[in-house]
Structures are given as C-alpha cells and as structure tokens.
Amino acid sequence: ATASAAPALGYAHDGALLTALAQYIRCRGYTAVACQNDTTLAVPYALKAGLGEYGRNGILITREFGPRVRLGRVLTDMPLTHDAPVRFGVTETCAVCRRCANNCPPQAISHGEPATYRFNVSNLKGVRKWNTDAEKCFKFWVSRGTDCANCIRTCPYNKDFSRWYFRVIRFLLGTPLRRLALHFDDRLKLHAQLRPAAWWDRRAKPQAEPGDEPALGHAFSADKLAQQERVKQQRDARRDEAGE
C-alpha cells in the first residue's frame, strides 16, 4: 500500500511546488511552464543538472536520498546558472549489484550490460543504457491493484544517510571495495523488508513528552501503550486542574 501512497503524496507536493515556482518566475517577467510526467522526460534533465546518476532500475539515484525521489520540471527562458553531471559510484555499483533486477517480480529490469536494445516503444531509440520493460512493469502493477517499489526498496542506496554507518556504506560503494560493502549490506540485512505488523508498530509509537519513560525498541506492547495513555490522561487532568 505504501508503494502507492508515498508516490501519490510526493507528486501532490511536487505539483504544488512546481506551480508556485512557475508563478514566481512569470512574475519576474519570464515564461515558465510547470510539468510533471506528462510533458517531458525527467531523468535526462536530472542527470544533466547534476542531481544524481542513472541506475540499473532506470531511475535517478541521488547522493542524499538514493532512489527515493520524485522529479518535477519547470520549463523557462529565465537565465540560470546550471550545474554539471556528477559521479559518485552508482554506475560501477549497478554493474555488479543487480539487486533490483533479481527482486523485480515481473523481471522487467535488465540483468545485462547497458545496450541500445529496446523492449518496446516505451524505450528510447539509439541510447546506450540499462533499459527497463516499462510495459511489463505496469502490467504487473495493474494485476496487483497497487504499485510496486521493490527496485527502490532493495537498492543499496536506499538508506537513511543521516546515520554514520550508512554513510560509510555509501562511501565504500564509490570505491573498489563496493563488493565488500554489498556483502556486509546483505549479511546485516539492512535492506530487508519489514513484516506488516512491525511496520505498523513502528508508526504507532506515541510522541514522547517530558516525564515519559523512554521506550526501547520499535514495537510497543498493549500494556505499554495502555500505561502511557494513563500517564497522559493523568497529566492532562493535572493541567486542567491548574487551569481552573
């Protein structure tokens, strides 16, 4: 379900931001057209802008957020200073990784080397890259009644890089030690899918307030939740009495 909800939320925010940015540019006297996936290709522009590198799964992989990005565009004649394409090891890692291809349910991701081969009309002509069978991918979505994000979930760059050990893995992926980094990532199961119950328990965690006993782990027992609810009710009652 989150594979559908997260992109929908991302594109909704994207649309609001693009509209506001385009209006700002027009107010400065320039032409600006906001667009998403209906007007132009996204990944080629993002690559030229230096936002990230192209992955085997056919999407942009950024240094900060890995493959977890949604791209929007504003076409304009406003003079701008532009960046240059970047390299931080994604191409070399994708060449030896193949996690996305191995975990793709409809096998719509190429296992081979970059090529100009086209699966169907949804692929560009004459571009040497890792092509994906977008039509096979979409048919799988339709058959399941929801989106699929396995190629994003299993990507070694799908990490919370605010944590130092994930930054170490990212650094190693950009060096000749990338196979070692992938090995440790597999052994530690850092990309393992959470069970539904564990996922919901992590998000049922109440907000801590001063005086709350710190909780260990991600899952809360029913007794623990009930205890914290009683503490909260008692705190609210004391506040009401003090207010009177």
C-alpha positions as CSV (number, residue, x, y, z in Angstrom):
1,A,0.0,0.0,0.0
2,T,2.8,2.4,0.8
3,A,4.2,1.8,-2.7
4,S,1.1,3.7,-4.0
5,A,0.6,6.2,-1.2
6,A,4.1,7.5,-1.0
7,P,4.4,8.4,-4.7
8,A,0.9,9.9,-4.7
9,L,1.9,12.2,-1.8
10,G,5.2,13.0,-3.4
11,Y,3.6,14.0,-6.7
12,A,0.9,16.0,-4.9
13,H,3.6,18.1,-3.1
14,D,5.5,18.3,-6.3
15,G,2.6,19.8,-8.2
16,A,2.1,22.5,-5.6
17,L,5.8,23.4,-5.5
18,L,6.1,23.5,-9.3
19,T,3.0,25.7,-9.7
20,A,4.3,28.1,-7.1
21,L,7.8,28.2,-8.7
22,A,6.5,28.7,-12.2
23,Q,4.2,31.6,-11.0
24,Y,7.2,33.2,-9.2
25,I,9.2,33.1,-12.5
26,R,6.4,34.5,-14.5
27,C,6.0,37.4,-12.0
28,R,9.6,38.2,-12.8
29,G,8.8,38.6,-16.5
30,Y,9.9,35.3,-17.9
31,T,8.0,32.4,-19.4
32,A,7.5,29.3,-17.2
33,V,5.6,26.1,-17.7
34,A,5.3,23.6,-14.8
35,C,5.1,20.0,-15.8
36,Q,5.4,16.5,-14.3
37,N,5.5,13.2,-16.2
38,D,3.1,14.3,-18.9
39,T,5.3,16.7,-20.9
40,T,9.0,15.9,-20.8
41,L,11.3,13.2,-19.7
42,A,12.6,13.7,-16.1
43,V,15.7,11.6,-15.6
44,P,17.8,13.0,-18.5
45,Y,17.3,16.6,-17.2
46,A,18.1,15.5,-13.7
47,L,21.3,13.8,-14.9
48,K,22.4,16.9,-16.8
49,A,21.5,19.1,-13.7
50,G,23.8,17.0,-11.5
51,L,21.1,15.7,-9.2
52,G,22.4,12.1,-9.4
53,E,23.3,9.2,-11.5
54,Y,21.3,6.7,-13.6
55,G,20.6,3.3,-12.0
56,R,20.1,-0.1,-13.4
57,N,16.4,0.2,-12.4
58,G,16.0,3.1,-14.8
59,I,15.5,5.8,-12.3
60,L,17.6,8.6,-10.8
61,I,19.8,7.7,-7.8
62,T,20.8,10.7,-5.7
63,R,23.6,11.1,-3.2
64,E,21.3,12.4,-0.5
65,F,18.2,10.3,-0.9
66,G,19.2,7.4,-3.1
67,P,16.3,6.3,-5.4
68,R,13.6,7.9,-3.2
69,V,12.9,11.0,-5.2
70,R,10.1,12.3,-7.4
71,L,11.0,14.7,-10.2
72,G,9.2,17.8,-11.5
73,R,10.2,20.3,-14.1
74,V,9.7,24.0,-14.9
75,L,10.4,24.9,-18.5
76,T,11.6,28.6,-18.7
77,D,13.6,31.1,-20.7
78,M,14.9,32.7,-17.4
79,P,18.7,32.9,-17.5
80,L,20.1,30.3,-15.0
81,T,23.4,29.1,-13.7
82,H,23.5,25.3,-14.3
83,D,25.4,22.5,-12.7
84,A,27.2,19.6,-14.3
85,P,26.7,15.8,-14.2
86,V,28.1,14.1,-11.1
87,R,29.7,10.7,-10.4
88,F,29.8,9.0,-7.0
89,G,29.9,5.3,-7.9
90,V,26.4,4.4,-8.9
91,T,27.2,3.2,-12.4
92,E,30.0,1.0,-11.1
93,T,27.9,-0.3,-8.3
94,C,24.9,-1.1,-10.5
95,A,27.3,-3.1,-12.8
96,V,28.0,-5.6,-10.0
97,C,24.9,-5.4,-7.8
98,R,21.7,-6.5,-9.7
99,R,19.6,-6.5,-6.6
100,C,16.8,-4.6,-8.4
101,A,16.8,-7.0,-11.3
102,N,16.9,-10.1,-9.1
103,N,14.0,-8.8,-6.9
104,C,11.8,-7.5,-9.8
105,P,8.6,-9.7,-9.7
106,P,7.8,-9.4,-13.4
107,Q,11.5,-9.4,-14.4
108,A,11.3,-6.1,-16.2
109,I,14.8,-4.9,-15.3
110,S,17.8,-5.8,-17.4
111,H,20.5,-8.2,-15.9
112,G,23.0,-7.4,-18.7
113,E,25.2,-4.6,-19.7
114,P,24.0,-1.2,-20.9
115,A,22.8,-1.5,-24.5
116,T,20.6,0.2,-27.1
117,Y,18.2,-2.7,-27.1
118,R,14.5,-1.7,-26.9
119,F,12.0,-3.9,-25.2
120,N,9.1,-1.9,-26.8
121,V,8.0,1.5,-27.9
122,S,8.4,2.8,-24.3
123,N,12.2,2.8,-24.7
124,L,14.2,5.5,-26.4
125,K,16.0,4.8,-29.7
126,G,19.7,4.9,-30.0
127,V,20.6,5.5,-26.3
128,R,23.0,3.0,-24.7
129,K,21.8,2.5,-21.1
130,W,20.1,0.0,-18.9
131,N,16.7,-0.3,-20.3
132,T,13.6,-1.5,-18.4
133,D,10.5,-3.1,-19.8
134,A,8.1,-0.4,-18.5
135,E,5.0,-2.0,-20.1
136,K,5.7,-5.3,-18.3
137,C,6.2,-3.4,-15.1
138,F,2.9,-1.5,-15.4
139,K,1.0,-4.7,-16.3
140,F,2.3,-6.2,-13.0
141,W,1.0,-3.1,-11.2
142,V,-2.4,-3.5,-12.8
143,S,-2.6,-7.2,-11.9
144,R,-1.8,-6.5,-8.3
145,G,-4.0,-3.4,-7.9
146,T,-1.2,-1.4,-6.5
147,D,2.3,0.0,-7.3
148,C,5.5,-2.0,-6.8
149,A,8.6,-0.4,-5.3
150,N,10.9,-3.5,-5.0
151,C,13.6,-1.9,-7.2
152,I,13.7,1.1,-4.8
153,R,13.4,-0.9,-1.6
154,T,16.3,-3.3,-2.4
155,C,18.6,-0.6,-3.8
156,P,21.8,-0.4,-1.7
157,Y,21.5,3.4,-1.9
158,N,18.1,3.3,-0.3
159,K,19.4,4.3,3.1
160,D,19.0,6.9,5.8
161,F,22.3,8.7,5.3
162,S,21.9,10.7,8.5
163,R,23.3,7.6,10.2
164,W,27.0,7.3,10.1
165,Y,27.2,3.6,9.3
166,F,25.0,4.1,6.2
167,R,27.3,6.9,5.1
168,V,30.2,4.5,5.4
169,I,28.4,2.1,3.1
170,R,27.8,4.9,0.6
171,F,31.4,5.8,0.7
172,L,32.6,2.2,0.1
173,L,30.1,1.9,-2.8
174,G,32.1,4.7,-4.5
175,T,35.4,2.8,-4.2
176,P,36.8,-0.5,-5.5
177,L,35.5,-2.0,-2.2
178,R,31.9,-1.8,-3.3
179,R,31.6,-5.6,-3.5
180,L,32.6,-5.7,0.2
181,A,30.0,-3.1,1.0
182,L,27.3,-5.0,-0.7
183,H,28.4,-8.2,1.1
184,F,28.1,-6.5,4.5
185,D,24.8,-4.9,3.5
186,D,23.4,-8.4,2.6
187,R,24.8,-10.1,5.8
188,L,23.3,-7.4,8.0
189,K,20.0,-7.5,6.1
190,L,20.0,-3.7,6.1
191,H,17.6,-3.7,3.1
192,A,15.3,-6.4,4.5
193,Q,11.5,-5.8,4.1
194,L,9.7,-5.3,7.4
195,R,6.8,-7.5,8.3
196,P,3.5,-5.6,8.2
197,A,2.9,-5.9,12.0
198,A,6.4,-4.5,12.7
199,W,5.9,-1.7,10.2
200,W,2.6,-0.6,11.8
201,D,4.0,-0.9,15.3
202,R,6.9,1.4,14.5
203,R,4.4,4.1,13.3
204,A,2.1,3.5,16.3
205,K,4.9,4.9,18.6
206,P,3.4,7.8,20.6
207,Q,5.2,11.1,20.8
208,A,7.4,11.3,23.9
209,E,6.7,14.1,26.4
210,P,8.7,15.3,29.4
211,G,8.2,12.7,32.2
212,D,7.6,9.8,29.8
213,E,9.7,6.7,30.4
214,P,11.9,6.2,27.4
215,A,10.9,3.1,25.4
216,L,13.3,0.6,23.9
217,G,12.9,-0.9,20.5
218,H,10.3,-0.1,17.9
219,A,7.3,-2.3,18.8
220,F,5.1,-1.4,21.8
221,S,3.1,-4.0,23.8
222,A,-0.5,-3.3,24.6
223,D,0.3,-2.9,28.3
224,K,3.0,-0.3,27.5
225,L,0.6,1.7,25.3
226,A,-2.1,1.5,27.9
227,Q,0.3,2.7,30.6
228,Q,1.4,5.6,28.5
229,E,-2.2,6.5,27.8
230,R,-3.0,6.5,31.6
231,V,0.1,8.8,32.2
232,K,-1.1,11.2,29.5
233,Q,-4.6,11.3,30.9
234,Q,-3.3,12.0,34.4
235,R,-1.0,14.8,33.0
236,D,-4.0,16.3,31.2
237,A,-6.1,16.2,34.3
238,R,-3.4,18.0,36.3
239,R,-3.2,20.7,33.6
240,D,-7.0,21.1,33.7
241,E,-7.0,21.5,37.5
242,A,-4.1,24.0,37.3
243,G,-6.0,26.0,34.7
244,E,-9.1,26.2,36.9
